[in-house]
Amino acid sequence: MRVGYFLSCEEYSPQQLVEQAVAAEAAGFDALWISDHFHPWNDEQGQSPFVWSVIGALAQACSLPVTTAVTCPTVRTHPAVIAQAAATSACLLDGRFVLGVGTGEALNEHILGGPWPSLDVRLEMLEEAVSLIRELWTGEVVTRQGKHYQVDTARIYTLPDEPPPIYMSAFGPKALEAAARIADGFICTQDDEDVVSSFKEKSGGKPAQGGYKVAWADTVDEGVDHAHRLWANAGVPGELAQVLPSPQHFEQASQLVTRSATADSVVAGDKIEEHVDQMRSFVSAGYDEVYVANMGPNYREMIQAYGREVLPAVRED
């Protein structure tokens, strides 16, 4: 059972992300997730560094494996560019890299001015993108005229010894079917045993990574305050999270999310047993790896407390 720390690029500066990674390794975490955003979900979060630069810094600062959770290689960034960035990251990390991909959100992907495709089209684009990335990782010269992407005599020269695994984030049955078919593993943020078991059944037992956020603080009220101030957007339901185009739209939608709803949905405060129980719920759901992020300013205290008490408790199970 691998337990990792989730680096939230939407909330923390590049320097803070590297600081968290170093602290996580010292505390005994096994691996890292890192998000890839152009915008934060809201202005209060206030950050959004370029993930590939941060990964380069992480490779020099610590020795933990890194998974992008997740990159969208379809609209904002051409899959050929993602293929090169991921290959370089895998080299810097000595092969300890997983390319996590997904269909993305309009929040990040609309910025170049094109239309935001429907889910079926986004899944089609992602499948073509993954195929192109894998072809480029062969090191051969690639020319392709696809439905959504074309490359002309493209070759990636800097490659790791082995191509990185590609894991896919999936919400809903169509995306889950695609992930089981095209990906090497699964990424999700729900502690849903039915979803994980369905993926494993459809994929022939491929691995699954799950992740979630907590709000460490001296009191529950303080933690809920941080979670609601920074991450009320997590309570925005359904397809809105995929189609709203700007942090300002998320701020408007998040006004419908009450503080009590946030309190009901997150583990806040410093009660170790509650943090252990939350992580156990993801382990029980069948994930092979579980990643946890902190919301708010108390990430040093959270990482240290997890290293002392939460990780040992979970690993003893």
Salt bridges, closest charged atoms under 4 A:
GLU10 OE2 - HIS37 NE2 3.35
GLU19 OE2 - ARG300 NE 2.64
ASP30 OD2 - ARG315 NH2 2.88
ASP36 OD1 - ARG76 NH2 3.64
GLU44 OE2 - ARG229 NH1 2.75
ASP94 OD2 - ARG96 NH1 3.76
GLU109 OE2 - ARG76 NH2 3.32
ASP120 OD1 - LYS174 NZ 3.00
GLU124 OE1 - LYS147 NZ 3.08
GLU124 OE1 - HIS148 NE2 2.69
GLU127 OE1 - ARG181 NH2 2.54
GLU135 OE1 - ARG144 NH2 2.57
GLU177 OE2 - LYS202 NZ 2.93
ASP184 OD2 - ARG134 NH2 2.94
ASP221 OD1 - ARG259 NH2 3.86
GLU222 OE2 - HIS226 NE2 3.18
ASP225 OD1 - ARG259 NH2 2.92
ASP277 OD1 - ARG280 NH1 3.86
ASP288 OD2 - LYS200 NZ 2.77
GLU289 OE2 - ARG2 NH1 3.81
ASP317 OD2 - ARG280 NE 2.61
